[in-house]
Amino acid sequence: MSDAEEALASALDKAGLGYLREYRFQPKRKWRADFCLRESVLVEVEGQGRHQTFVGFRNDAEKYNEAARLIDLMVYAGLVT
């Protein structure tokens, strides 16, 4: 897990909010979200690396569109640690 994901997990723990990590929201594609709260809110922590290439961005957009279709709320977090 990235430092940003660890920081978010720590904040959620301190707030007393339950969550699942690496939640598989689309089993056919094996797509996962970094966090899931109450099975209707997905949180994706944006990092660096493949996410900053055209292909990585396009693949992320496809994943996010599918998440938006299946669940109630998708949150994208860019955290500074």
N, C-alpha and C positions, 0 to 999 in steps of 0.2 A: 504494500500500500504506500501511496505517496505521503509526503509530509502534510500536504493539504487535506488529504482524506483522514489522516490521524488527528489533525487539528479539529476537523468537523466532528469526528467521533467523540473526541474529548468534550467538545461544546455540547453535543447532544446528551452525553452522559451527565454532565453537570446540570443540565436543564431537566433531567429526569425523563427524557423522551426515549421511548423504545424504538428500536430500528433493527433492520436486517442489513447485513453487508453483502455485496455481490449478489443481489436479488435477481434471479432469472425471471424476467417478465415475458419473454417470448421463447418458449422451449424449442420451437421448430428451427429457429435461427441461433439458438443458444446465446441470445443477447442478454446482457445483465446490466443493471444499474448499480452504481456504487453504493447507494443506500435506498432503502424502502422504509417508509413510515406508514403504518396502518394499512398496508397493502393497496393504498390508493394514491400515495405521493411518492414519486421517485425523485432522487437527487443524484445528479451526475456532476462530479467535480472535474472541471476541465483542467487538463494538464498540458504538458508540452510533448514534444516528440511527434508521433504519427498524426496527432490531431491537427498539426499545423501545416501538413502537406495538403495539396488539392485532393488527392485520393482519400486521405484520412478524413478530411473535412466532409467530403461527399458521403463516405461511409457512415460517419457520425450523424449526418443529416438524415440519412435513410433510417438509422436506428431510432433517432429522436422522433421522426414522423410516425413510426410504428408505435412507439411508446405513447405518444399523444393520442393515437387512435384507441389504445387499449386501456388506459388508466385515466384517472381524474385530473392529476396535476403532475407536471414534470418541472423540476427546478434545476437550473444550471448554476453551478457555483464556481467562481474563480476566486480561490482563497489565497491570501498572502500570509505566509507563515514567518 
